[in-house]
Amino acid sequence: MKQYWLMKSEPTEVSIDDLMAAPGQTMPWFGVRNYQARNFMRDGMREGDGVLFYHSSCAQPGVVGVAEVASTAYPDHSQFDKNSHYFDPKATQEQPRWVSVDVRGLKRTALLPLSELRQMPALEDMLLLKKGSRLSIAPVTPAQWKAIQARLAD
C-alpha cells in the first residue's frame, strides 16, 4: 500500500531546485540524525511512496514540491565521512546507525506556506503541525495528502 511522507530540508542544504536539477531528478536524502525519522525511512518507506518536499528553517517554510521515494533504505555514507558534518564516530560499516533513501523530484510547486497549512481543517491532526514537533520526516495520512494536493492544484 502506498504511503505518504513529509520530508523537510533546509533550502541552503538541499532545495527543491537542487533536486529538480539533479541527474534523473533523483538524489540521496542524507544526514537524518533522529532515531524516529530514521525508523520511518528504514521501516516505513517504500519505492513509489509520495513525498511532500518541505523547505524548513527559512524565511517562508512550507511545501515547495512533490517527490517520490526512489529506493529502499541503505546506509547513509555521510556517517562514515570524518570530514562530514554528519559523521558519527559510533557508526561502522558492519553496523551502520543511519540510513538514506533516494528521492525523485516530480514537480516544483508554488509555496504552500506553513501558515496556510495551519488554517486547513483537514490537517488539524498532521504531525508537522503538532506543538513541539521538529521531525525532519513525518508520515502524512492519505486524507492529508489529498487535501494538500488539492490545495497545490489551485
N, CA, C and O atoms as a GROMACS GRO file, in nm:
protein
  616
    1MET      N    1   0.083  -0.119   0.000
    1MET     CA    2   0.000   0.000   0.000
    1MET      C    3   0.088   0.125   0.000
    1MET      O    4   0.182   0.136   0.079
    2LYS      N    5   0.058   0.217  -0.087
    2LYS     CA    6   0.134   0.341  -0.098
    2LYS      C    7   0.117   0.424   0.029
    2LYS      O    8   0.007   0.437   0.082
    3GLN      N    9   0.229   0.479   0.076
    3GLN     CA   10   0.227   0.566   0.191
    3GLN      C   11   0.274   0.704   0.149
    3GLN      O   12   0.326   0.723   0.039
    4TYR      N   13   0.256   0.800   0.239
    4TYR     CA   14   0.290   0.939   0.210
    4TYR      C   15   0.373   0.996   0.324
    4TYR      O   16   0.356   0.960   0.440
    5TRP      N   17   0.463   1.086   0.286
    5TRP     CA   18   0.559   1.142   0.381
    5TRP      C   19   0.578   1.291   0.357
    5TRP      O   20   0.561   1.340   0.245
    6LEU      N   21   0.613   1.362   0.461
    6LEU     CA   22   0.661   1.498   0.450
    6LEU      C   23   0.809   1.494   0.487
    6LEU      O   24   0.845   1.443   0.594
    7MET      N   25   0.893   1.546   0.400
    7MET     CA   26   1.037   1.546   0.424
    7MET      C   27   1.086   1.689   0.419
    7MET      O   28   1.069   1.760   0.320
    8LYS      N   29   1.148   1.731   0.531
    8LYS     CA   30   1.197   1.868   0.544
    8LYS      C   31   1.343   1.877   0.504
    8LYS      O   32   1.423   1.788   0.534
    9SER      N   33   1.376   1.986   0.436
    9SER     CA   34   1.514   2.016   0.404
    9SER      C   35   1.533   2.167   0.411
    9SER      O   36   1.448   2.244   0.366
   10GLU      N   37   1.644   2.208   0.466
   10GLU     CA   38   1.677   2.350   0.463
   10GLU      C   39   1.719   2.383   0.321
   10GLU      O   40   1.805   2.313   0.265
   11PRO      N   41   1.662   2.486   0.260
   11PRO     CA   42   1.696   2.515   0.121
   11PRO      C   43   1.843   2.547   0.099
   11PRO      O   44   1.892   2.536  -0.014
   12THR      N   45   1.915   2.586   0.204
   12THR     CA   46   2.059   2.610   0.189
   12THR      C   47   2.136   2.479   0.188
   12THR      O   48   2.252   2.475   0.145
   13GLU      N   49   2.074   2.370   0.234
   13GLU     CA   50   2.137   2.237   0.233
   13GLU      C   51   2.102   2.165   0.103
   13GLU      O   52   2.191   2.133   0.024
   14VAL      N   53   1.974   2.140   0.081
   14VAL     CA   54   1.923   2.082  -0.043
   14VAL      C   55   1.786   2.144  -0.067
   14VAL      O   56   1.695   2.128   0.014
   15SER      N   57   1.770   2.214  -0.178
   15SER     CA   58   1.644   2.278  -0.210
   15SER      C   59   1.567   2.197  -0.314
   15SER      O   60   1.621   2.103  -0.373
   16ILE      N   61   1.443   2.233  -0.334
   16ILE     CA   62   1.365   2.168  -0.440
   16ILE      C   63   1.431   2.194  -0.575
   16ILE      O   64   1.428   2.107  -0.662
   17ASP      N   65   1.493   2.310  -0.593
   17ASP     CA   66   1.562   2.338  -0.719
   17ASP      C   67   1.682   2.244  -0.737
   17ASP      O   68   1.709   2.198  -0.847
   18ASP      N   69   1.753   2.217  -0.627
   18ASP     CA   70   1.865   2.121  -0.634
   18ASP      C   71   1.815   1.984  -0.676
   18ASP      O   72   1.876   1.918  -0.761
   19LEU      N   73   1.705   1.940  -0.617
   19LEU     CA   74   1.650   1.809  -0.650
   19LEU      C   75   1.607   1.803  -0.796
   19LEU      O   76   1.637   1.706  -0.866
   20MET      N   77   1.539   1.905  -0.842
   20MET     CA   78   1.489   1.904  -0.979
   20MET      C   79   1.601   1.915  -1.081
   20MET      O   80   1.584   1.875  -1.196
   21ALA      N   81   1.716   1.968  -1.040
   21ALA     CA   82   1.832   1.981  -1.131
   21ALA      C   83   1.925   1.860  -1.125
   21ALA      O   84   2.015   1.848  -1.208
   22ALA      N   85   1.905   1.771  -1.028
   22ALA     CA   86   1.992   1.654  -1.013
   22ALA      C   87   1.971   1.557  -1.129
   22ALA      O   88   1.862   1.553  -1.187
   23PRO      N   89   2.073   1.478  -1.164
   23PRO     CA   90   2.056   1.377  -1.270
   23PRO      C   91   1.938   1.286  -1.238
   23PRO      O   92   1.930   1.228  -1.130
   24GLY      N   93   1.848   1.275  -1.334
   24GLY     CA   94   1.728   1.193  -1.313
   24GLY      C   95   1.634   1.252  -1.209
   24GLY      O   96   1.541   1.185  -1.164
   25GLN      N   97   1.660   1.377  -1.171
   25GLN     CA   98   1.584   1.445  -1.065
   25GLN      C   99   1.580   1.359  -0.938
   25GLN      O  100   1.481   1.358  -0.865
   26THR      N  101   1.692   1.288  -0.913
   26THR     CA  102   1.700   1.196  -0.801
   26THR      C  103   1.827   1.221  -0.722
   26THR      O  104   1.934   1.242  -0.778
   27MET      N  105   1.813   1.219  -0.590
   27MET     CA  106   1.931   1.234  -0.504
   27MET      C  107   1.907   1.165  -0.370
   27MET      O  108   1.793   1.143  -0.330
   28PRO      N  109   2.017   1.132  -0.300
   28PRO     CA  110   2.003   1.068  -0.169
   28PRO      C  111   1.956   1.169  -0.065
   28PRO      O  112   1.996   1.285  -0.065
   29TRP      N  113   1.870   1.122   0.024
   29TRP     CA  114   1.826   1.200   0.139
   29TRP      C  115   1.916   1.157   0.254
   29TRP      O  116   1.896   1.050   0.312
   30PHE      N  117   2.012   1.239   0.287
   30PHE     CA  118   2.115   1.200   0.384
   30PHE      C  119   2.114   1.296   0.502
   30PHE      O  120   2.049   1.400   0.499
   31GLY      N  121   2.186   1.258   0.606
   31GLY     CA  122   2.206   1.346   0.720
   31GLY      C  123   2.098   1.341   0.826
   31GLY      O  124   2.100   1.421   0.919
   32VAL      N  125   2.004   1.248   0.815
   32VAL     CA  126   1.900   1.236   0.916
   32VAL      C  127   1.963   1.178   1.042
   32VAL      O  128   2.019   1.068   1.039
   33ARG      N  129   1.954   1.251   1.152
   33ARG     CA  130   2.016   1.206   1.277
   33ARG      C  131   1.917   1.208   1.393
   33ARG      O  132   1.950   1.249   1.504
   34ASN      N  133   1.798   1.163   1.365
   34ASN     CA  134   1.694   1.146   1.466
   34ASN      C  135   1.645   1.003   1.450
   34ASN      O  136   1.614   0.960   1.339
   35TYR      N  137   1.637   0.930   1.560
   35TYR     CA  138   1.603   0.788   1.552
   35TYR      C  139   1.463   0.764   1.499
   35TYR      O  140   1.442   0.670   1.422
   36GLN      N  141   1.365   0.846   1.538
   36GLN     CA  142   1.229   0.824   1.489
   36GLN      C  143   1.222   0.849   1.338
   36GLN      O  144   1.160   0.772   1.266
   37ALA      N  145   1.284   0.957   1.291
   37ALA     CA  146   1.287   0.985   1.147
   37ALA      C  147   1.361   0.873   1.073
   37ALA      O  148   1.318   0.829   0.966
   38ARG      N  149   1.473   0.828   1.130
   38ARG     CA  150   1.547   0.717   1.069
   38ARG      C  151   1.460   0.593   1.057
   38ARG      O  152   1.460   0.525   0.954
   39ASN      N  153   1.384   0.564   1.162
   39ASN     CA  154   1.299   0.446   1.160
   39ASN      C  155   1.190   0.457   1.054
   39ASN      O  156   1.154   0.357   0.992
   40PHE      N  157   1.136   0.578   1.034
   40PHE     CA  158   1.038   0.597   0.927
   40PHE      C  159   1.102   0.560   0.793
   40PHE      O  160   1.041   0.493   0.710
   41MET      N  161   1.226   0.606   0.772
   41MET     CA  162   1.296   0.578   0.646
   41MET      C  163   1.325   0.429   0.633
   41MET      O  164   1.299   0.368   0.529
   42ARG      N  165   1.378   0.372   0.737
   42ARG     CA  166   1.423   0.232   0.734
   42ARG      C  167   1.306   0.135   0.729
   42ARG      O  168   1.309   0.039   0.651
   43ASP      N  169   1.204   0.158   0.810
   43ASP     CA  170   1.099   0.059   0.828
   43ASP      C  171   0.970   0.089   0.751
   43ASP      O  172   0.890  -0.002   0.727
   44GLY      N  173   0.950   0.215   0.713
   44GLY     CA  174   0.823   0.251   0.654
   44GLY      C  175   0.827   0.286   0.508
   44GLY      O  176   0.733   0.254   0.434
   45MET      N  177   0.934   0.349   0.463
   45MET     CA  178   0.937   0.399   0.325
   45MET      C  179   0.961   0.287   0.225
   45MET      O  180   1.042   0.197   0.245
   46ARG      N  181   0.886   0.298   0.115
   46ARG     CA  182   0.899   0.203   0.004
   46ARG      C  183   0.905   0.281  -0.126
   46ARG      O  184   0.852   0.392  -0.135
   47GLU      N  185   0.968   0.223  -0.225
   47GLU     CA  186   0.973   0.287  -0.358
   47GLU      C  187   0.832   0.321  -0.403
   47GLU      O  188   0.739   0.240  -0.392
   48GLY      N  189   0.817   0.443  -0.454
   48GLY     CA  190   0.688   0.488  -0.505
   48GLY      C  191   0.604   0.563  -0.404
   48GLY      O  192   0.503   0.623  -0.441
   49ASP      N  193   0.642   0.562  -0.277
   49ASP     CA  194   0.568   0.640  -0.178
   49ASP      C  195   0.574   0.787  -0.213
   49ASP      O  196   0.675   0.834  -0.266
   50GLY      N  197   0.468   0.860  -0.185
   50GLY     CA  198   0.461   1.002  -0.212
   50GLY      C  199   0.534   1.085  -0.109
   50GLY      O  200   0.537   1.050   0.009
   51VAL      N  201   0.594   1.195  -0.154
   51VAL     CA  202   0.670   1.283  -0.066
   51VAL      C  203   0.629   1.428  -0.089
   51VAL      O  204   0.624   1.475  -0.203
   52LEU      N  205   0.598   1.498   0.019
   52LEU     CA  206   0.583   1.642   0.016
   52LEU      C  207   0.719   1.700   0.051
   52LEU      O  208   0.770   1.677   0.161
   53PHE      N  209   0.779   1.774  -0.041
   53PHE     CA  210   0.910   1.835  -0.018
   53PHE      C  211   0.885   1.968   0.051
   53PHE      O  212   0.815   2.054  -0.001
   54TYR      N  213   0.944   1.984   0.169
   54TYR     CA  214   0.915   2.098   0.257
   54TYR      C  215   1.044   2.173   0.287
   54TYR      O  216   1.141   2.114   0.334
   55HIS      N  217   1.046   2.302   0.260
   55HIS     CA  218   1.160   2.386   0.298
   55HIS      C  219   1.140   2.432   0.443
   55HIS      O  220   1.036   2.486   0.478
   56SER      N  221   1.242   2.409   0.525
   56SER     CA  222   1.237   2.448   0.666
   56SER      C  223   1.351   2.543   0.698
   56SER      O  224   1.442   2.563   0.618
   57SER      N  225   1.344   2.601   0.816
   57SER     CA  226   1.449   2.692   0.865
   57SER      C  227   1.483   2.799   0.761
   57SER      O  228   1.599   2.822   0.728
   58CYS      N  229   1.379   2.863   0.712
   58CYS     CA  230   1.396   2.968   0.612
   58CYS      C  231   1.289   3.075   0.637
   58CYS      O  232   1.203   3.058   0.724
   59ALA      N  233   1.295   3.182   0.561
   59ALA     CA  234   1.202   3.292   0.581
   59ALA      C  235   1.056   3.249   0.563
   59ALA      O  236   0.969   3.294   0.638
   60GLN      N  237   1.030   3.164   0.466
   60GLN     CA  238   0.893   3.116   0.439
   60GLN      C  239   0.890   2.964   0.434
   60GLN      O  240   0.896   2.907   0.325
   61PRO      N  241   0.882   2.896   0.549
   61PRO     CA  242   0.876   2.750   0.545
   61PRO      C  243   0.744   2.702   0.485
   61PRO      O  244   0.640   2.765   0.501
   62GLY      N  245   0.753   2.589   0.415
   62GLY     CA  246   0.632   2.531   0.360
   62GLY      C  247   0.661   2.428   0.253
   62GLY      O  248   0.776   2.401   0.220
   63VAL      N  249   0.555   2.371   0.200
   63VAL     CA  250   0.564   2.271   0.093
   63VAL      C  251   0.600   2.343  -0.036
   63VAL      O  252   0.537   2.442  -0.072
   64VAL      N  253   0.703   2.293  -0.105
   64VAL     CA  254   0.751   2.357  -0.228
   64VAL      C  255   0.757   2.259  -0.346
   64VAL      O  256   0.792   2.298  -0.458
   65GLY      N  257   0.722   2.133  -0.322
   65GLY     CA  258   0.727   2.037  -0.431
   65GLY      C  259   0.672   1.902  -0.392
   65GLY      O  260   0.643   1.875  -0.275
   66VAL      N  261   0.659   1.818  -0.494
   66VAL     CA  262   0.613   1.681  -0.477
   66VAL      C  263   0.721   1.590  -0.532
   66VAL      O  264   0.779   1.615  -0.638
   67ALA      N  265   0.747   1.483  -0.459
   67ALA     CA  266   0.850   1.388  -0.497
   67ALA      C  267   0.800   1.248  -0.465
   67ALA      O  268   0.687   1.229  -0.421
   68GLU      N  269   0.887   1.150  -0.489
   68GLU     CA  270   0.855   1.013  -0.451
   68GLU      C  271   0.980   0.945  -0.400
   68GLU      O  272   1.092   0.981  -0.437
   69VAL      N  273   0.960   0.847  -0.314
   69VAL     CA  274   1.071   0.765  -0.266
   69VAL      C  275   1.116   0.680  -0.384
   69VAL      O  276   1.035   0.613  -0.448
   70ALA      N  277   1.247   0.683  -0.412
   70ALA     CA  278   1.300   0.615  -0.531
   70ALA      C  279   1.388   0.495  -0.496
   70ALA      O  280   1.442   0.431  -0.587
   71SER      N  281   1.402   0.462  -0.368
   71SER     CA  282   1.481   0.344  -0.328
   71SER      C  283   1.439   0.300  -0.189
   71SER      O  284   1.373   0.374  -0.116
   72THR      N  285   1.477   0.180  -0.156
   72THR     CA  286   1.463   0.138  -0.017
   72THR      C  287   1.581   0.196   0.060
   72THR      O  288   1.676   0.248   0.001
   73ALA      N  289   1.576   0.187   0.191
   73ALA     CA  290   1.681   0.243   0.276
   73ALA      C  291   1.813   0.169   0.259
   73ALA      O  292   1.817   0.047   0.240
   74TYR      N  293   1.921   0.246   0.267
   74TYR     CA  294   2.056   0.191   0.261
   74TYR      C  295   2.143   0.277   0.354
   74TYR      O  296   2.103   0.387   0.391
   75PRO      N  297   2.262   0.228   0.393
   75PRO     CA  298   2.344   0.304   0.487
   75PRO      C  299   2.378   0.444   0.433
   75PRO      O  300   2.418   0.460   0.318
   76ASP      N  301   2.360   0.543   0.519
   76ASP     CA  302   2.394   0.682   0.486
   76ASP      C  303   2.546   0.694   0.490
   76ASP      O  304   2.607   0.679   0.596
   77HIS      N  305   2.606   0.721   0.376
   77HIS     CA  306   2.752   0.724   0.365
   77HIS      C  307   2.813   0.840   0.443
   77HIS      O  308   2.931   0.834   0.480
   78SER      N  309   2.737   0.945   0.470
   78SER     CA  310   2.793   1.060   0.542
   78SER      C  311   2.829   1.025   0.686
   78SER      O  312   2.910   1.095   0.747
   79GLN      N  313   2.771   0.921   0.741
   79GLN     CA  314   2.803   0.882   0.879
   79GLN      C  315   2.946   0.831   0.892
   79GLN      O  316   3.002   0.831   1.002
   80PHE      N  317   3.005   0.788   0.782
   80PHE     CA  318   3.141   0.732   0.784
   80PHE      C  319   3.248   0.834   0.744
   80PHE      O  320   3.367   0.806   0.757
   81ASP      N  321   3.207   0.950   0.694
   81ASP     CA  322   3.299   1.051   0.641
   81ASP      C  323   3.344   1.145   0.753
   81ASP      O  324   3.267   1.229   0.800
   82LYS      N  325   3.470   1.132   0.794
   82LYS     CA  326   3.520   1.212   0.906
   82LYS      C  327   3.518   1.362   0.877
   82LYS      O  328   3.524   1.443   0.970
   83ASN      N  329   3.510   1.399   0.751
   83ASN     CA  330   3.505   1.541   0.716
   83ASN      C  331   3.362   1.593   0.702
   83ASN      O  332   3.341   1.711   0.674
   84SER      N  333   3.265   1.507   0.722
   84SER     CA  334   3.126   1.546   0.707
   84SER      C  335   3.069   1.599   0.838
   84SER      O  336   3.104   1.553   0.946
   85HIS      N  337   2.981   1.696   0.825
   85HIS     CA  338   2.905   1.747   0.940
   85HIS      C  339   2.822   1.635   1.002
   85HIS      O  340   2.787   1.642   1.120
   86TYR      N  341   2.790   1.532   0.924
   86TYR     CA  342   2.704   1.423   0.968
   86TYR      C  343   2.782   1.299   1.014
   86TYR      O  344   2.723   1.194   1.036
   87PHE      N  345   2.915   1.311   1.027
   87PHE     CA  346   2.997   1.200   1.072
   87PHE      C  347   2.949   1.151   1.209
   87PHE      O  348   2.917   1.230   1.296
   88ASP      N  349   2.946   1.019   1.226
   88ASP     CA  350   2.909   0.957   1.353
   88ASP      C  351   3.019   0.857   1.390
   88ASP      O  352   3.029   0.751   1.329
   89PRO      N  353   3.100   0.890   1.490
   89PRO     CA  354   3.211   0.802   1.526
   89PRO      C  355   3.167   0.664   1.578
   89PRO      O  356   3.247   0.571   1.582
   90LYS      N  357   3.041   0.651   1.618
   90LYS     CA  358   2.992   0.522   1.667
   90LYS      C  359   2.943   0.431   1.555
   90LYS      O  360   2.919   0.312   1.577
   91ALA      N  361   2.927   0.486   1.436
   91ALA     CA  362   2.881   0.406   1.322
   91ALA      C  363   2.997   0.333   1.258
   91ALA      O  364   3.107   0.387   1.245
   92THR      N  365   2.973   0.209   1.218
   92THR     CA  366   3.074   0.131   1.147
   92THR      C  367   3.011   0.074   1.020
   92THR      O  368   2.889   0.067   1.009
   93GLN      N  369   3.096   0.035   0.926
   93GLN     CA  370   3.047  -0.028   0.804
   93GLN      C  371   2.969  -0.155   0.837
   93GLN      O  372   2.871  -0.187   0.769
   94GLU      N  373   3.012  -0.226   0.941
   94GLU     CA  374   2.946  -0.351   0.980
   94GLU      C  375   2.814  -0.324   1.052
   94GLU      O  376   2.720  -0.402   1.042
   95GLN      N  377   2.809  -0.212   1.126
   95GLN     CA  378   2.688  -0.177   1.199
   95GLN      C  379   2.657  -0.028   1.181
   95GLN      O  380   2.680   0.052   1.271
   96PRO      N  381   2.606   0.007   1.064
   96PRO     CA  382   2.570   0.147   1.042
   96PRO      C  383   2.453   0.186   1.131
   96PRO      O  384   2.367   0.104   1.163
   97ARG      N  385   2.450   0.313   1.171
   97ARG     CA  386   2.343   0.362   1.258
   97ARG      C  387   2.238   0.440   1.182
   97ARG      O  388   2.124   0.451   1.227
   98TRP      N  389   2.274   0.494   1.066
   98TRP     CA  390   2.188   0.587   0.994
   98TRP      C  391   2.166   0.542   0.851
   98TRP      O  392   2.251   0.476   0.791
   99VAL      N  393   2.050   0.577   0.796
   99VAL     CA  394   2.016   0.535   0.661
   99VAL      C  395   1.979   0.654   0.574
   99VAL      O  396   1.949   0.763   0.624
  100SER      N  397   1.983   0.630   0.445
  100SER     CA  398   1.938   0.724   0.343
  100SER      C  399   1.835   0.652   0.257
  100SER      O  400   1.828   0.529   0.256
  101VAL      N  401   1.756   0.728   0.186
  101VAL     CA  402   1.675   0.677   0.076
  101VAL      C  403   1.698   0.774  -0.039
  101VAL      O  404   1.734   0.890  -0.017
  102ASP      N  405   1.678   0.728  -0.160
  102ASP     CA  406   1.682   0.818  -0.274
  102ASP      C  407   1.543   0.877  -0.293
  102ASP      O  408   1.442   0.809  -0.275
  103VAL      N  409   1.541   1.005  -0.330
  103VAL     CA  410   1.416   1.076  -0.354
  103VAL      C  411   1.419   1.130  -0.496
  103VAL      O  412   1.520   1.186  -0.539
  104ARG      N  413   1.309   1.113  -0.569
  104ARG     CA  414   1.298   1.162  -0.706
  104ARG      C  415   1.197   1.276  -0.710
  104ARG      O  416   1.082   1.260  -0.669
  105GLY      N  417   1.241   1.390  -0.758
  105GLY     CA  418   1.152   1.505  -0.772
  105GLY      C  419   1.052   1.484  -0.884
  105GLY      O  420   1.090   1.441  -0.993
  106LEU      N  421   0.927   1.513  -0.858
  106LEU     CA  422   0.822   1.502  -0.959
  106LEU      C  423   0.779   1.639  -1.011
  106LEU      O  424   0.758   1.657  -1.131
  107LYS      N  425   0.766   1.735  -0.919
  107LYS     CA  426   0.732   1.870  -0.964
  107LYS      C  427   0.759   1.972  -0.855
  107LYS      O  428   0.742   1.946  -0.736
  108ARG      N  429   0.801   2.087  -0.899
  108ARG     CA  430   0.814   2.204  -0.813
  108ARG      C  431   0.675   2.266  -0.809
  108ARG      O  432   0.606   2.271  -0.911
  109THR      N  433   0.633   2.313  -0.693
  109THR     CA  434   0.502   2.376  -0.681
  109THR      C  435   0.519   2.518  -0.628
  109THR      O  436   0.626   2.557  -0.581
  110ALA      N  437   0.412   2.593  -0.636
  110ALA     CA  438   0.411   2.721  -0.567
  110ALA      C  439   0.420   2.692  -0.418
  110ALA      O  440   0.372   2.588  -0.371
  111LEU      N  441   0.480   2.781  -0.344
  111LEU     CA  442   0.493   2.764  -0.200
  111LEU      C  443   0.355   2.752  -0.136
  111LEU      O  444   0.268   2.836  -0.158
  112LEU      N  445   0.337   2.648  -0.056
  112LEU     CA  446   0.220   2.636   0.032
  112LEU      C  447   0.275   2.655   0.173
  112LEU      O  448   0.324   2.561   0.235
  113PRO      N  449   0.265   2.780   0.224
  113PRO     CA  450   0.334   2.810   0.349
  113PRO      C  451   0.273   2.743   0.471
  113PRO      O  452   0.156   2.706   0.473
  114LEU      N  453   0.356   2.728   0.571
  114LEU     CA  454   0.316   2.670   0.698
  114LEU      C  455   0.193   2.742   0.753
  114LEU      O  456   0.103   2.678   0.806
  115SER      N  457   0.190   2.873   0.740
  115SER     CA  458   0.075   2.949   0.792
  115SER      C  459  -0.056   2.903   0.727
  115SER      O  460  -0.159   2.898   0.794
  116GLU      N  461  -0.054   2.871   0.598
  116GLU     CA  462  -0.175   2.822   0.531
  116GLU      C  463  -0.206   2.678   0.570
  116GLU      O  464  -0.322   2.641   0.584
  117LEU      N  465  -0.102   2.596   0.587
  117LEU     CA  466  -0.125   2.458   0.631
  117LEU      C  467  -0.198   2.458   0.765
  117LEU      O  468  -0.288   2.376   0.788
  118ARG      N  469  -0.158   2.549   0.853
  118ARG     CA  470  -0.221   2.558   0.986
  118ARG      C  471  -0.369   2.594   0.978
  118ARG      O  472  -0.444   2.564   1.071
  119GLN      N  473  -0.412   2.658   0.871
  119GLN     CA  474  -0.551   2.702   0.856
  119GLN      C  475  -0.640   2.599   0.788
  119GLN      O  476  -0.761   2.620   0.777
  120MET      N  477  -0.583   2.490   0.742
  120MET     CA  478  -0.661   2.389   0.671
  120MET      C  479  -0.720   2.288   0.770
  120MET      O  480  -0.645   2.214   0.833
  121PRO      N  481  -0.853   2.284   0.785
  121PRO     CA  482  -0.915   2.193   0.882
  121PRO      C  483  -0.877   2.046   0.861
  121PRO      O  484  -0.865   1.972   0.958
  122ALA      N  485  -0.858   2.005   0.737
  122ALA     CA  486  -0.823   1.865   0.709
  122ALA      C  487  -0.687   1.826   0.765
  122ALA      O  488  -0.655   1.707   0.773
  123LEU      N  489  -0.607   1.925   0.805
  123LEU     CA  490  -0.471   1.897   0.854
  123LEU      C  491  -0.456   1.913   1.004
  123LEU      O  492  -0.344   1.911   1.055
  124GLU      N  493  -0.567   1.929   1.077
  124GLU     CA  494  -0.557   1.959   1.220
  124GLU      C  495  -0.479   1.854   1.298
  124GLU      O  496  -0.420   1.885   1.402
  125ASP      N  497  -0.477   1.729   1.251
  125ASP     CA  498  -0.403   1.623   1.321
  125ASP      C  499  -0.268   1.592   1.257
  125ASP      O  500  -0.203   1.494   1.295
  126MET      N  501  -0.225   1.672   1.161
  126MET     CA  502  -0.099   1.647   1.092
  126MET      C  503   0.018   1.661   1.188
  126MET      O  504   0.027   1.759   1.263
  127LEU      N  505   0.108   1.562   1.187
  127LEU     CA  506   0.222   1.561   1.278
  127LEU      C  507   0.306   1.689   1.268
  127LEU      O  508   0.351   1.741   1.369
  128LEU      N  509   0.326   1.738   1.148
  128LEU     CA  510   0.402   1.861   1.127
  128LEU      C  511   0.348   1.976   1.210
  128LEU      O  512   0.424   2.060   1.258
  129LEU      N  513   0.217   1.980   1.229
  129LEU     CA  514   0.152   2.093   1.294
  129LEU      C  515   0.136   2.076   1.444
  129LEU      O  516   0.083   2.165   1.511
  130LYS      N  517   0.178   1.964   1.498
  130LYS     CA  518   0.169   1.940   1.642
  130LYS      C  519   0.273   2.025   1.716
  130LYS      O  520   0.386   2.038   1.671
  131LYS      N  521   0.233   2.080   1.826
  131LYS     CA  522   0.324   2.162   1.907
  131LYS      C  523   0.446   2.079   1.946
  131LYS      O  524   0.434   1.967   1.995
  132GLY      N  525   0.563   2.135   1.924
  132GLY     CA  526   0.687   2.069   1.961
  132GLY      C  527   0.740   1.969   1.859
  132GLY      O  528   0.847   1.913   1.878
  133SER      N  529   0.666   1.946   1.751
  133SER     CA  530   0.711   1.851   1.650
  133SER      C  531   0.822   1.914   1.567
  133SER      O  532   0.804   2.019   1.506
  134ARG      N  533   0.938   1.849   1.566
  134ARG     CA  534   1.051   1.900   1.490
  134ARG      C  535   1.111   1.794   1.398
  134ARG      O  536   1.222   1.809   1.348
  135LEU      N  537   1.037   1.686   1.376
  135LEU     CA  538   1.089   1.578   1.294
  135LEU      C  539   1.113   1.624   1.151
  135LEU      O  540   1.033   1.698   1.094
  136SER      N  541   1.223   1.579   1.093
  136SER     CA  542   1.254   1.614   0.954
  136SER      C  543   1.180   1.525   0.855
  136SER      O  544   1.170   1.557   0.737
  137ILE      N  545   1.127   1.414   0.904
  137ILE     CA  546   1.048   1.322   0.823
  137ILE      C  547   0.927   1.282   0.905
  137ILE      O  548   0.940   1.242   1.021
  138ALA      N  549   0.810   1.292   0.845
  138ALA     CA  550   0.688   1.256   0.918
  138ALA      C  551   0.588   1.192   0.822
  138ALA      O  552   0.581   1.228   0.705
  139PRO      N  553   0.511   1.096   0.874
  139PRO     CA  554   0.408   1.037   0.789
  139PRO      C  555   0.296   1.137   0.763
  139PRO      O  556   0.270   1.226   0.844
  140VAL      N  557   0.231   1.121   0.649
  140VAL     CA  558   0.117   1.202   0.609
  140VAL      C  559   0.006   1.102   0.577
  140VAL      O  560   0.029   1.005   0.505
  141THR      N  561  -0.113   1.125   0.629
  141THR     CA  562  -0.224   1.034   0.600
  141THR      C  563  -0.272   1.054   0.456
  141THR      O  564  -0.249   1.160   0.397
  142PRO      N  565  -0.340   0.953   0.400
  142PRO     CA  566  -0.396   0.972   0.265
  142PRO      C  567  -0.490   1.093   0.257
  142PRO      O  568  -0.490   1.163   0.156
  143ALA      N  569  -0.569   1.118   0.361
  143ALA     CA  570  -0.661   1.233   0.359
  143ALA      C  571  -0.582   1.364   0.361
  143ALA      O  572  -0.619   1.460   0.292
  144GLN      N  573  -0.475   1.370   0.439
  144GLN     CA  574  -0.392   1.491   0.444
  144GLN      C  575  -0.324   1.512   0.309
  144GLN      O  576  -0.318   1.624   0.259
  145TRP      N  577  -0.273   1.405   0.250
  145TRP     CA  578  -0.210   1.412   0.118
  145TRP      C  579  -0.309   1.468   0.016
  145TRP      O  580  -0.275   1.558  -0.061
  146LYS      N  581  -0.429   1.414   0.016
  146LYS     CA  582  -0.531   1.458  -0.079
  146LYS      C  583  -0.565   1.605  -0.060
  146LYS      O  584  -0.579   1.678  -0.158
  147ALA      N  585  -0.577   1.650   0.064
  147ALA     CA  586  -0.610   1.790   0.092
  147ALA      C  587  -0.498   1.883   0.043
  147ALA      O  588  -0.524   1.988  -0.014
  148ILE      N  589  -0.375   1.843   0.066
  148ILE     CA  590  -0.262   1.925   0.023
  148ILE      C  591  -0.251   1.925  -0.129
  148ILE      O  592  -0.225   2.030  -0.189
  149GLN      N  593  -0.271   1.809  -0.192
  149GLN     CA  594  -0.265   1.803  -0.339
  149GLN      C  595  -0.373   1.891  -0.400
  149GLN      O  596  -0.349   1.958  -0.500
  150ALA      N  597  -0.492   1.892  -0.340
  150ALA     CA  598  -0.600   1.977  -0.391
  150ALA      C  599  -0.562   2.125  -0.378
  150ALA      O  600  -0.588   2.204  -0.468
  151ARG      N  601  -0.501   2.161  -0.267
  151ARG     CA  602  -0.459   2.300  -0.246
  151ARG      C  603  -0.346   2.338  -0.342
  151ARG      O  604  -0.343   2.451  -0.392
  152LEU      N  605  -0.254   2.245  -0.369
  152LEU     CA  606  -0.144   2.273  -0.461
  152LEU      C  607  -0.195   2.290  -0.604
  152LEU      O  608  -0.134   2.360  -0.685
  153ALA      N  609  -0.308   2.226  -0.635
  153ALA     CA  610  -0.364   2.233  -0.769
  153ALA      C  611  -0.438   2.365  -0.794
  153ALA      O  612  -0.465   2.401  -0.909
  154ASP      N  613  -0.472   2.437  -0.688
  154ASP     CA  614  -0.544   2.565  -0.702
  154ASP      C  615  -0.464   2.667  -0.781
  154ASP      O  616  -0.510   2.779  -0.802
   0.00000   0.00000   0.00000
